[in-house]
């Protein structure tokens, strides 16, 4: 079912579209943003018949099979429900955001981040692998951090984003640990295996630890007590972000986790006490606090916390009908809360404030918005004929039957009624204080008006859904709730009947009591506000910031004790750790000498070893004279390359000698700006100390090498030697390892190389440094004639050699990395022999696009294997007979190697071109050459 994969990939890949259309205007950005979402939504709706029939649709592509990680996706009733909320409300938020954002806002960046977050949320709900779920879980934390801090110029936005990332990121680490333990208990990271092993998990000794870790991940993401404090401070995000994150996505990820792992973790007393207790505390605390918020979005944020506590409480009750009620309220909350946030955004957009103390009488200026907001607020309060009323009735019915707290079981329905009373009160305050109170004088002068027609369309659609679900619940959501509850419970859902009138039962009586209590609370709101203002409350943001600053100070003291700018201290700590760790292992061995005989030392090897040691010692002894030390250092590199060649490692020898040449040229260019002599700054005592430490560490390394080399060595080299030809299609084992068996590592390495090159380029860009004692423009003959004459014919020869090395690399020593270094050395020779300006005028090459092309080519080679159902970077090879030439081997690894070649060449030229331009002589000086 590749359609499932496209549902996930379309938003992630589509995130590039608004960035590319940023210069075309926000309308283009919004249009290109909504297009992949609509396609994904259509694909999701195409799976609806199968899902309603009870089928579980799955799609799996192998990834890192030995680690248990696969790109495995599933669509069952639960994931389909959440994916529908994510995509459906996502479309409405995109339309709303198009009209909400200011012309000065970066529409491209906003919509790209929104799509990235949407793709991450889809990954969470569609994942059929525990590790993949954690991967997307962390991506939601990162992308939400960027969305909350979208207005990064605002200090509040930055602090709110940092708080959200800190809390949800910490919960993500706990979740990762929980998933790893779950996989360990079950023996598989496949979600289906874990959900089917509920009895095994609950009977395991690690169950309490697993449960706490998973609940920490869920509670932090869904802002449950005591981790609720981050959510209100995330209100600094643009209102479309708040409407999306707090209704259908970010905060719903935690309750989704409770639903998804319900078959594996629920059903125990510990689950009931923890989940119900936390949900009950969050329900009451959020409802009471919302009543005292003056900011519209602040009120809605705490009401979100309260409703999330309600859903969490229902999952903790451990009854099938409570699960149905929780899923029903998830749907209802998403519709009325998204519409209320959008209404708050319209009010802010038209009046310039969200402070309810400054607002009033807006029904005269925004009559249509007032009607929409009133209906949505009624749904939030649980008014009959609206969707919120039905799910709250189910909630009340389940709390009456709950026996989680034993003799204290009445606490649950009592707190439920009190919290619902506060919900009615703050919903009434939202409507009356904003739309029906006397109009302030300043607002009468401003005379706000209704927003653009299509800015109200998303609110209208959501409000119509609130009415439709409230009046025709079974028709609208009955079948979907049934399959979602079946997927959540791991067994057939209980029979239920969603109707408006169940009779004058206990649940209806509790609803009426909550309505009356809400009216009473609203009537005494001024006294309650006065009492609340006298409380010695502390803004949690200041507590959090103080804690962060305290940790920073402690970390600074620790770091300053180690990182004091002394390279000697850094090397001392590094060498001591390198010595102590092997020494602790060697000390336990009875004999340091093994039974394996050493190879005889021939005279040539002995001479090479002597030169290597002498050059290394000479580098240390003459390090004050930088040029002499550099010459001896190059001798060390040369001898290492010869050692590789001596011990049958020609690929390493070619790589080493090429890297050595490039590195020495870079160092020579750097030496131009440094004094030729560096004074001695170490005392005699320090020199003796350093020499002693070096001797001890050297002796330890020698002992370790001796112990290892005199013992039989078992490595994985035999596997690579056996599988090189049948598995990778090449006889050069080293190259096959780099482009096939360990291609993922190589791709990471060239990515790091590209980032390093771009970083160096950025550091050197615009830098102008005169050499000590040699002002710019006073160099005599900077490019000797002999160098100029020799370097130019060397280029085509070197390019031919590089091509030869590249083409033969899969079967003989060579490959893209070595060929790239040879090409880079030849081009560097042109820079040195002819000057920067002369060379760059003839290259006609922009290095950044070449660098990107190399990375994209390597990536495309890896992704291409997915198309044929193979793991990332799986290579294919075949033999083709070409007339007059004969049998020719073709391998996809060659394309990957070409990407490596382009990255190496462009990265080297990017650095050498910018480094050389610092000391480049004027064009008039170079013209003669």
Rosetta blueprint (number, residue, H / E / L):
1 X L
2 X H
3 X H
4 X H
5 X H
6 X H
7 X H
8 X H
9 X H
10 X H
11 X H
12 X H
13 X H
14 X H
15 X H
16 X H
17 X H
18 X H
19 X H
20 X H
21 X L
22 X H
23 X H
24 X H
25 X L
26 X H
27 X H
28 X H
29 X H
30 X H
31 X H
32 X H
33 X H
34 X H
35 X H
36 X H
37 X H
38 X H
39 X H
40 X H
41 X H
42 X H
43 X H
44 X H
45 X H
46 X H
47 X L
48 X H
49 X H
50 X H
51 X H
52 X H
53 X L
54 X L
55 X L
56 X L
57 X E
58 X E
59 X E
60 X E
61 X E
62 X E
63 X E
64 X E
65 X H
66 X H
67 X H
68 X L
69 X E
70 X E
71 X E
72 X E
73 X E
74 X E
75 X E
76 X L
77 X H
78 X H
79 X H
80 X H
81 X H
82 X H
83 X H
84 X H
85 X H
86 X H
87 X H
88 X H
89 X H
90 X H
91 X H
92 X H
93 X H
94 X H
95 X H
96 X H
97 X H
98 X H
99 X H
100 X H
101 X L
102 X L
103 X L
104 X L
105 X L
106 X L
107 X H
108 X H
109 X H
110 X H
111 X H
112 X H
113 X H
114 X H
115 X H
116 X H
117 X H
118 X H
119 X H
120 X H
121 X H
122 X H
123 X H
124 X H
125 X H
126 X H
127 X E
128 X L
129 X E
130 X H
131 X H
132 X H
133 X H
134 X H
135 X H
136 X H
137 X H
138 X H
139 X H
140 X H
141 X H
142 X H
143 X H
144 X H
145 X H
146 X H
147 X H
148 X H
149 X L
150 X L
151 X L
152 X L
153 X L
154 X L
155 X H
156 X H
157 X H
158 X H
159 X H
160 X H
161 X H
162 X H
163 X H
164 X H
165 X H
166 X H
167 X H
168 X H
169 X H
170 X H
171 X H
172 X H
173 X H
174 X H
175 X H
176 X H
177 X H
178 X H
179 X H
180 X H
181 X H
182 X H
183 X H
184 X H
185 X H
186 X H
187 X L
188 X L
189 X L
190 X E
191 X H
192 X H
193 X H
194 X H
195 X H
196 X H
197 X L
198 X H
199 X H
200 X H
201 X H
202 X H
203 X H
204 X L
205 X L
206 X L
207 X H
208 X H
209 X H
210 X H
211 X H
212 X H
213 X H
214 X H
215 X H
216 X H
217 X H
218 X H
219 X H
220 X H
221 X H
222 X L
223 X L
224 X L
225 X L
226 X L
227 X L
228 X L
229 X H
230 X H
231 X H
232 X H
233 X H
234 X H
235 X H
236 X H
237 X L
238 X L
239 X H
240 X H
241 X H
242 X H
243 X H
244 X H
245 X H
246 X L
247 X L
248 X L
249 X L
250 X L
251 X L
252 X H
253 X H
254 X H
255 X H
256 X H
257 X H
258 X H
259 X H
260 X H
261 X L
262 X H
263 X H
264 X H
265 X H
266 X L
267 X L
268 X L
269 X H
270 X H
271 X H
272 X H
273 X H
274 X H
275 X H
276 X H
277 X H
278 X H
279 X H
280 X H
281 X H
282 X H
283 X H
284 X H
285 X H
286 X H
287 X H
288 X H
289 X H
290 X H
291 X H
292 X L
293 X L
294 X L
295 X E
296 X H
297 X H
298 X H
299 X H
300 X H
301 X H
302 X H
303 X H
304 X H
305 X H
306 X H
307 X H
308 X H
309 X H
310 X H
311 X H
312 X H
313 X H
314 X H
315 X H
316 X H
317 X L
318 X L
319 X L
320 X H
321 X H
322 X H
323 X H
324 X H
325 X H
326 X H
327 X H
328 X H
329 X H
330 X H
331 X H
332 X H
333 X H
334 X H
335 X H
336 X H
337 X H
338 X H
339 X H
340 X H
341 X H
342 X H
343 X H
344 X H
345 X H
346 X H
347 X H
348 X H
349 X H
350 X H
351 X H
352 X L
353 X L
354 X L
355 X E
356 X H
357 X H
358 X H
359 X L
360 X L
361 X L
362 X H
363 X H
364 X H
365 X L
366 X L
367 X H
368 X H
369 X H
370 X H
371 X H
372 X H
373 X H
374 X H
375 X H
376 X H
377 X H
378 X H
379 X H
380 X H
381 X H
382 X L
383 X L
384 X L
385 X L
386 X L
387 X H
388 X H
389 X H
390 X H
391 X H
392 X H
393 X H
394 X H
395 X H
396 X H
397 X H
398 X H
399 X H
400 X H
401 X H
402 X L
403 X L
404 X L
405 X L
406 X H
407 X H
408 X H
409 X L
410 X H
411 X H
412 X H
413 X H
414 X H
415 X H
416 X H
417 X H
418 X H
419 X H
420 X H
421 X H
422 X H
423 X H
424 X H
425 X H
426 X H
427 X H
428 X H
429 X H
430 X H
431 X H
432 X H
433 X H
434 X H
435 X H
436 X H
437 X L
438 X L
439 X L
440 X L
441 X H
442 X H
443 X H
444 X H
445 X H
446 X H
447 X L
448 X L
449 X L
450 X L
451 X L
452 X L
453 X H
454 X H
455 X H
456 X H
457 X H
458 X H
459 X H
460 X H
461 X H
462 X H
463 X H
464 X H
465 X H
466 X H
467 X H
468 X H
469 X H
470 X H
471 X H
472 X L
473 X H
474 X H
475 X H
476 X H
477 X H
478 X H
479 X H
480 X H
481 X H
482 X H
483 X H
484 X H
485 X H
486 X H
487 X H
488 X H
489 X H
490 X L
491 X L
492 X L
493 X L
494 X L
495 X L
496 X L
497 X L
498 X L
499 X L
500 X L
501 X L
502 X L
503 X L
504 X L
505 X L
506 X H
507 X H
508 X H
509 X H
510 X H
511 X H
512 X H
513 X H
514 X H
515 X H
516 X H
517 X H
518 X H
519 X H
520 X H
521 X H
522 X H
523 X H
524 X L
525 X H
526 X H
527 X H
528 X H
529 X H
530 X H
531 X H
532 X H
533 X H
534 X H
535 X L
536 X L
537 X L
538 X L
539 X L
540 X H
541 X H
542 X H
543 X H
544 X H
545 X H
546 X H
547 X H
548 X H
549 X H
550 X H
551 X H
552 X H
553 X H
554 X H
555 X H
556 X H
557 X H
558 X H
559 X H
560 X H
561 X H
562 X H
563 X L
564 X L
565 X L
566 X L
567 X H
568 X H
569 X H
570 X H
571 X H
572 X H
573 X H
574 X H
575 X H
576 X H
577 X H
578 X H
579 X H
580 X H
581 X H
582 X H
583 X H
584 X H
585 X H
586 X H
587 X L
588 X L
589 X L
590 X L
591 X L
592 X L
593 X L
594 X L
595 X L
596 X L
597 X L
598 X L
599 X L
600 X L
601 X L
602 X L
603 X H
604 X H
605 X H
606 X H
607 X H
608 X H
609 X H
610 X H
611 X H
612 X H
613 X H
614 X H
615 X H
616 X H
617 X H
618 X H
619 X H
620 X H
621 X H
622 X L
623 X L
624 X L
625 X E
626 X H
627 X H
628 X H
629 X H
630 X H
631 X H
632 X H
633 X H
634 X H
635 X H
636 X H
637 X H
638 X H
639 X H
640 X H
641 X H
642 X H
643 X H
644 X H
645 X H
646 X H
647 X L
648 X L
649 X L
650 X H
651 X H
652 X H
653 X H
654 X H
655 X H
656 X H
657 X H
658 X H
659 X H
660 X H
661 X H
662 X H
663 X H
664 X H
665 X H
666 X H
667 X H
668 X H
669 X H
670 X H
671 X H
672 X L
673 X L
674 X L
675 X L
676 X L
677 X E
678 X L
679 X L
680 X L
681 X L
682 X L
683 X L
684 X H
685 X H
686 X H
687 X H
688 X H
689 X H
690 X H
691 X H
692 X H
693 X H
694 X H
695 X H
696 X H
697 X H
698 X H
699 X H
700 X H
701 X H
702 X H
703 X H
704 X H
705 X H
706 X H
707 X H
708 X H
709 X H
710 X L
711 X L
712 X L
713 X L
714 X L
715 X L
716 X L
717 X H
718 X H
719 X H
720 X H
721 X H
722 X H
723 X H
724 X H
725 X H
726 X H
727 X H
728 X H
729 X L
730 X L
731 X L
732 X L
733 X H
734 X H
735 X H
736 X H
737 X H
738 X H
739 X H
740 X H
741 X H
742 X L
743 X H
744 X H
745 X H
746 X H
747 X H
748 X H
749 X H
750 X H
751 X H
752 X H
753 X H
754 X H
755 X H
756 X H
757 X H
758 X H
759 X H
760 X H
761 X H
762 X H
763 X H
764 X H
765 X L
766 X L
767 X L
768 X L
769 X L
770 X L
771 X E
772 X L
773 X L
774 X E
775 X L
776 X L
777 X L
778 X L
779 X L
780 X L
781 X L
782 X L
783 X L
784 X L
785 X H
786 X H
787 X H
788 X H
789 X H
790 X H
791 X H
792 X H
793 X H
794 X H
795 X H
796 X H
797 X H
798 X H
799 X H
800 X H
801 X H
802 X H
803 X H
804 X H
805 X H
806 X H
807 X H
808 X H
809 X L
810 X L
811 X L
812 X L
813 X L
814 X L
815 X L
816 X H
817 X H
818 X H
819 X H
820 X H
821 X H
822 X H
823 X H
824 X H
825 X H
826 X H
827 X H
828 X H
829 X H
830 X H
831 X H
832 X H
833 X H
834 X H
835 X L
836 X H
837 X H
838 X H
839 X H
840 X H
841 X H
842 X H
843 X H
844 X L
845 X L
846 X L
847 X H
848 X H
849 X H
850 X H
851 X H
852 X H
853 X H
854 X H
855 X H
856 X H
857 X H
858 X H
859 X H
860 X H
861 X H
862 X H
863 X H
864 X H
865 X H
866 X H
867 X H
868 X L
869 X L
870 X L
871 X L
872 X L
873 X L
874 X L
875 X L
876 X L
877 X E
878 X E
879 X E
880 X E
881 X E
882 X E
883 X L
884 X L
885 X L
886 X E
887 X E
888 X E
889 X E
890 X E
891 X E
892 X L
893 X H
894 X H
895 X H
896 X H
897 X H
898 X H
899 X H
900 X H
901 X H
902 X H
903 X H
904 X H
905 X H
906 X H
907 X H
908 X H
909 X H
910 X H
911 X H
912 X H
913 X H
914 X H
915 X H
916 X H
917 X H
918 X H
919 X L
920 X L
921 X L
922 X L
923 X H
924 X H
925 X H
926 X H
927 X L
928 X L
929 X L
